[in-house]
Amino acid sequence: MKREEIQDEILEILVMKMDLGIPMDLEEINDDTNLESDMGLDSLDQIELVMECEREFDIAIDDADVENFQTMGDILDYSEARLKG
């Protein structure tokens, strides 16, 4: 799965499955977009996002690693590495 496809899936999770109103255009979201300050995700939203990513991509995300997710790029890098296996 290509990085762009992973990002599209994560954005779909955020907007469709989690029904979040992201305070920015989806086209503006990139690797440097901060989950909390730019996208408005609180810690519970971030946990829900991680759980949805685990289901969607059929991967396991270690709890200790979740604490390191600050940006969209962090989630993309982690997911991409797990999907390549």
OpenMM code with the backbone's topology and positions (N, CA, C; nanometers):
from openmm import Vec3, app, unit

residues = "MET LYS ARG GLU GLU ILE GLN ASP GLU ILE LEU GLU ILE LEU VAL MET LYS MET ASP LEU GLY ILE PRO MET ASP LEU GLU GLU ILE ASN ASP ASP THR ASN LEU GLU SER ASP MET GLY LEU ASP SER LEU ASP GLN ILE GLU LEU VAL MET GLU CYS GLU ARG GLU PHE ASP ILE ALA ILE ASP ASP ALA ASP VAL GLU ASN PHE GLN THR MET GLY ASP ILE LEU ASP TYR SER GLU ALA ARG LEU LYS GLY".split()
positions = [
    Vec3(0.0846, -0.1176, 0.0000),
    Vec3(0.0000, 0.0000, 0.0000),
    Vec3(0.0890, 0.1237, 0.0000),
    Vec3(0.0594, 0.2181, -0.0871),
    Vec3(0.1387, 0.3392, -0.0992),
    Vec3(0.1058, 0.4366, 0.0136),
    Vec3(0.2028, 0.5213, 0.0433),
    Vec3(0.1878, 0.6191, 0.1511),
    Vec3(0.0633, 0.7059, 0.1315),
    Vec3(0.0389, 0.7490, 0.0081),
    Vec3(-0.0770, 0.8335, -0.0199),
    Vec3(-0.2069, 0.7596, 0.0103),
    Vec3(-0.2100, 0.6302, -0.0185),
    Vec3(-0.3284, 0.5490, 0.0094),
    Vec3(-0.3499, 0.5355, 0.1599),
    Vec3(-0.2405, 0.5199, 0.2332),
    Vec3(-0.2502, 0.5110, 0.3787),
    Vec3(-0.3055, 0.6414, 0.4342),
    Vec3(-0.2535, 0.7540, 0.3850),
    Vec3(-0.3021, 0.8832, 0.4325),
    Vec3(-0.4496, 0.9002, 0.3999),
    Vec3(-0.4897, 0.8627, 0.2805),
    Vec3(-0.6310, 0.8733, 0.2436),
    Vec3(-0.7187, 0.7907, 0.3369),
    Vec3(-0.6739, 0.6713, 0.3716),
    Vec3(-0.7500, 0.5855, 0.4632),
    Vec3(-0.7599, 0.6491, 0.6018),
    Vec3(-0.6492, 0.7064, 0.6492),
    Vec3(-0.6501, 0.7702, 0.7810),
    Vec3(-0.7422, 0.8913, 0.7807),
    Vec3(-0.7396, 0.9698, 0.6749),
    Vec3(-0.8294, 1.0847, 0.6653),
    Vec3(-0.9749, 1.0403, 0.6608),
    Vec3(-1.0002, 0.9311, 0.5919),
    Vec3(-1.1364, 0.8774, 0.5881),
    Vec3(-1.1804, 0.8349, 0.7279),
    Vec3(-1.0904, 0.7724, 0.8018),
    Vec3(-1.1211, 0.7332, 0.9396),
    Vec3(-1.1566, 0.8570, 1.0217),
    Vec3(-1.0765, 0.9617, 1.0097),
    Vec3(-1.0991, 1.0829, 1.0876),
    Vec3(-1.2327, 1.1488, 1.0559),
    Vec3(-1.2619, 1.1598, 0.9287),
    Vec3(-1.3797, 1.2347, 0.8870),
    Vec3(-1.5064, 1.1485, 0.8892),
    Vec3(-1.4983, 1.0270, 0.8352),
    Vec3(-1.6181, 0.9451, 0.8205),
    Vec3(-1.6475, 0.8613, 0.9444),
    Vec3(-1.5516, 0.7835, 0.9879),
    Vec3(-1.5775, 0.6904, 1.0972),
    Vec3(-1.5812, 0.7588, 1.2324),
    Vec3(-1.4920, 0.8562, 1.2531),
    Vec3(-1.4876, 0.9253, 1.3811),
    Vec3(-1.5733, 1.0511, 1.3808),
    Vec3(-1.6222, 1.0892, 1.2627),
    Vec3(-1.7117, 1.2037, 1.2471),
    Vec3(-1.6542, 1.3300, 1.3115),
    Vec3(-1.5265, 1.3551, 1.2871),
    Vec3(-1.4618, 1.4728, 1.3434),
    Vec3(-1.4645, 1.5875, 1.2436),
    Vec3(-1.4879, 1.7039, 1.2932),
    Vec3(-1.4770, 1.8231, 1.2116),
    Vec3(-1.3345, 1.8750, 1.2213),
    Vec3(-1.2542, 1.8472, 1.1210),
    Vec3(-1.1149, 1.8905, 1.1207),
    Vec3(-1.1123, 2.0394, 1.0851),
    Vec3(-1.0445, 2.1225, 1.1666),
    Vec3(-1.0457, 2.2677, 1.1427),
    Vec3(-0.9502, 2.3137, 1.0319),
    Vec3(-0.9362, 2.2331, 0.9285),
    Vec3(-0.8517, 2.2692, 0.8150),
    Vec3(-0.8964, 2.1874, 0.6945),
    Vec3(-0.8596, 2.2338, 0.5757),
    Vec3(-0.8913, 2.1582, 0.4548),
    Vec3(-0.8076, 2.0314, 0.4525),
    Vec3(-0.8669, 1.9225, 0.4104),
    Vec3(-0.7957, 1.7953, 0.4056),
    Vec3(-0.6732, 1.8019, 0.3149),
    Vec3(-0.6789, 1.8856, 0.2112),
    Vec3(-0.5659, 1.8995, 0.1199),
    Vec3(-0.4452, 1.9638, 0.1877),
    Vec3(-0.4683, 2.0344, 0.2982),
    Vec3(-0.3600, 2.1014, 0.3706),
    Vec3(-0.2856, 2.0065, 0.4645),
    Vec3(-0.3412, 1.8910, 0.4900),
    Vec3(-0.2811, 1.7976, 0.5848),
    Vec3(-0.1613, 1.7298, 0.5198),
    Vec3(-0.0474, 1.7352, 0.5887),
    Vec3(0.0746, 1.6736, 0.5388),
    Vec3(0.1476, 1.6067, 0.6550),
    Vec3(0.2675, 1.5601, 0.6306),
    Vec3(0.3442, 1.4891, 0.7339),
    Vec3(0.3691, 1.5729, 0.8586),
    Vec3(0.3778, 1.7041, 0.8434),
    Vec3(0.4085, 1.7921, 0.9558),
    Vec3(0.2859, 1.8390, 1.0332),
    Vec3(0.1669, 1.8019, 0.9878),
    Vec3(0.0448, 1.8444, 1.0547),
    Vec3(0.0369, 1.7808, 1.1928),
    Vec3(0.0283, 1.8663, 1.2955),
    Vec3(0.0227, 1.8199, 1.4336),
    Vec3(-0.1181, 1.7725, 1.4659),
    Vec3(-0.1268, 1.6550, 1.5255),
    Vec3(-0.2568, 1.5953, 1.5552),
    Vec3(-0.3376, 1.6797, 1.6533),
    Vec3(-0.2705, 1.7335, 1.7529),
    Vec3(-0.3410, 1.8094, 1.8555),
    Vec3(-0.3603, 1.9558, 1.8167),
    Vec3(-0.2519, 2.0265, 1.7928),
    Vec3(-0.2640, 2.1711, 1.7712),
    Vec3(-0.3228, 2.2079, 1.6348),
    Vec3(-0.2933, 2.1316, 1.5305),
    Vec3(-0.3451, 2.1637, 1.3971),
    Vec3(-0.4808, 2.0998, 1.3691),
    Vec3(-0.4970, 1.9749, 1.4138),
    Vec3(-0.6188, 1.9012, 1.3809),
    Vec3(-0.7202, 1.8987, 1.4942),
    Vec3(-0.6791, 1.9406, 1.6132),
    Vec3(-0.7725, 1.9477, 1.7250),
    Vec3(-0.8063, 1.8144, 1.7886),
    Vec3(-0.7203, 1.7138, 1.7719),
    Vec3(-0.7472, 1.5833, 1.8304),
    Vec3(-0.6991, 1.5803, 1.9748),
    Vec3(-0.7894, 1.5493, 2.0665),
    Vec3(-0.7459, 1.5333, 2.2048),
    Vec3(-0.6955, 1.3907, 2.2233),
    Vec3(-0.6518, 1.3578, 2.3436),
    Vec3(-0.5905, 1.2265, 2.3668),
    Vec3(-0.6881, 1.1120, 2.3394),
    Vec3(-0.8151, 1.1298, 2.3708),
    Vec3(-0.9139, 1.0246, 2.3430),
    Vec3(-0.9354, 1.0066, 2.1932),
    Vec3(-0.9393, 1.1174, 2.1199),
    Vec3(-0.9506, 1.1095, 1.9737),
    Vec3(-0.8313, 1.0350, 1.9152),
    Vec3(-0.7125, 1.0626, 1.9679),
    Vec3(-0.5927, 0.9975, 1.9173),
    Vec3(-0.5945, 0.8480, 1.9448),
    Vec3(-0.6433, 0.8087, 2.0610),
    Vec3(-0.6548, 0.6657, 2.0932),
    Vec3(-0.7548, 0.5990, 2.0005),
    Vec3(-0.8669, 0.6658, 1.9766),
    Vec3(-0.9671, 0.6103, 1.8853),
    Vec3(-0.9117, 0.5979, 1.7433),
    Vec3(-0.8344, 0.6983, 1.7012),
    Vec3(-0.7721, 0.6938, 1.5690),
    Vec3(-0.6788, 0.5740, 1.5584),
    Vec3(-0.5982, 0.5524, 1.6598),
    Vec3(-0.5051, 0.4392, 1.6604),
    Vec3(-0.5815, 0.3071, 1.6531),
    Vec3(-0.6880, 0.2953, 1.7301),
    Vec3(-0.7674, 0.1718, 1.7291),
    Vec3(-0.8294, 0.1485, 1.5913),
    Vec3(-0.8774, 0.2538, 1.5285),
    Vec3(-0.9355, 0.2412, 1.3947),
    Vec3(-0.8286, 0.2047, 1.2914),
    Vec3(-0.7101, 0.2612, 1.3054),
    Vec3(-0.6001, 0.2264, 1.2142),
    Vec3(-0.5626, 0.0796, 1.2298),
    Vec3(-0.5598, 0.0315, 1.3533),
    Vec3(-0.5298, -0.1100, 1.3763),
    Vec3(-0.6313, -0.1980, 1.3055),
    Vec3(-0.7585, -0.1618, 1.3146),
    Vec3(-0.8639, -0.2407, 1.2480),
    Vec3(-0.8549, -0.2295, 1.0965),
    Vec3(-0.8417, -0.1072, 1.0491),
    Vec3(-0.8428, -0.0829, 0.9047),
    Vec3(-0.7247, -0.1493, 0.8343),
    Vec3(-0.6062, -0.1399, 0.8931),
    Vec3(-0.4859, -0.1907, 0.8303),
    Vec3(-0.4468, -0.3292, 0.8797),
    Vec3(-0.5213, -0.3814, 0.9769),
    Vec3(-0.4924, -0.5120, 1.0364),
    Vec3(-0.3480, -0.5184, 1.0872),
    Vec3(-0.3128, -0.4178, 1.1688),
    Vec3(-0.1814, -0.4109, 1.2301),
    Vec3(-0.1988, -0.3917, 1.3809),
    Vec3(-0.0951, -0.4204, 1.4548),
    Vec3(-0.0933, -0.3946, 1.5986),
    Vec3(-0.0021, -0.2756, 1.6236),
    Vec3(-0.0516, -0.1813, 1.7026),
    Vec3(0.0266, -0.0639, 1.7373),
    Vec3(0.0527, -0.0691, 1.8863),
    Vec3(0.1796, -0.0754, 1.9231),
    Vec3(0.2176, -0.0834, 2.0635),
    Vec3(0.1789, 0.0441, 2.1368),
    Vec3(0.1256, 0.0274, 2.2589),
    Vec3(0.0846, 0.1423, 2.3390),
    Vec3(0.1994, 0.2399, 2.3602),
    Vec3(0.3182, 0.1880, 2.3823),
    Vec3(0.4347, 0.2745, 2.4046),
    Vec3(0.4650, 0.3594, 2.2814),
    Vec3(0.4387, 0.3057, 2.1636),
    Vec3(0.4642, 0.3796, 2.0395),
    Vec3(0.3625, 0.4915, 2.0179),
    Vec3(0.2415, 0.4713, 2.0671),
    Vec3(0.1358, 0.5707, 2.0488),
    Vec3(0.1757, 0.7043, 2.1099),
    Vec3(0.2477, 0.7011, 2.2199),
    Vec3(0.2910, 0.8242, 2.2864),
    Vec3(0.3817, 0.9082, 2.1973),
    Vec3(0.4440, 0.8469, 2.0979),
    Vec3(0.5333, 0.9184, 2.0074),
    Vec3(0.4618, 0.9795, 1.8875),
    Vec3(0.3331, 0.9529, 1.8724),
    Vec3(0.2583, 1.0061, 1.7593),
    Vec3(0.2201, 1.1514, 1.7872),
    Vec3(0.2915, 1.2417, 1.7238),
    Vec3(0.2633, 1.3848, 1.7373),
    Vec3(0.2052, 1.4428, 1.6084),
    Vec3(0.2464, 1.3863, 1.4953),
    Vec3(0.2069, 1.4406, 1.3654),
    Vec3(0.1453, 1.3320, 1.2779),
    Vec3(0.0853, 1.3758, 1.1702),
    Vec3(0.0320, 1.2823, 1.0722),
    Vec3(0.1442, 1.1962, 1.0172),
    Vec3(0.2617, 1.2550, 0.9975),
    Vec3(0.3768, 1.1805, 0.9471),
    Vec3(0.4174, 1.0677, 1.0398),
    Vec3(0.4060, 1.0891, 1.1702),
    Vec3(0.4395, 0.9838, 1.2668),
    Vec3(0.3499, 0.8615, 1.2470),
    Vec3(0.2215, 0.8855, 1.2307),
    Vec3(0.1266, 0.7749, 1.2103),
    Vec3(0.1513, 0.7090, 1.0747),
    Vec3(0.1746, 0.7897, 0.9727),
    Vec3(0.1995, 0.7353, 0.8398),
    Vec3(0.3257, 0.6510, 0.8368),
    Vec3(0.4343, 0.7016, 0.8959),
    Vec3(0.5600, 0.6266, 0.8989),
    Vec3(0.5417, 0.4916, 0.9679),
    Vec3(0.4757, 0.4946, 1.0820),
    Vec3(0.4559, 0.3724, 1.1607),
    Vec3(0.3695, 0.2720, 1.0834),
    Vec3(0.2575, 0.3210, 1.0302),
    Vec3(0.1644, 0.2338, 0.9571),
    Vec3(0.2313, 0.1773, 0.8327),
    Vec3(0.3032, 0.2609, 0.7607),
    Vec3(0.3703, 0.2170, 0.6391),
    Vec3(0.4737, 0.1071, 0.6715),
    Vec3(0.5500, 0.1256, 0.7772),
    Vec3(0.6499, 0.0267, 0.8164),
    Vec3(0.5836, -0.1058, 0.8553),
    Vec3(0.4727, -0.0979, 0.9272),
    Vec3(0.4019, -0.2204, 0.9677),
    Vec3(0.3393, -0.2928, 0.8500),
    Vec3(0.2898, -0.2172, 0.7540),
    Vec3(0.2267, -0.2792, 0.6376),
    Vec3(0.3285, -0.3439, 0.5453),
    Vec3(0.4512, -0.2934, 0.5462),
    Vec3(0.5559, -0.3558, 0.4660),
    Vec3(0.6099, -0.4794, 0.5338),
    Vec3(0.5876, -0.4859, 0.6642),
    Vec3(0.6122, -0.6002, 0.7409),
    Vec3(0.7368, -0.6592, 0.7728),
] * unit.nanometer
topology = app.Topology()
chain = topology.addChain("A")
for resn in residues:
    res = topology.addResidue(resn, chain)
    for name in ("N", "CA", "C"):
        topology.addAtom(name, app.Element.getBySymbol(name[0]), res)
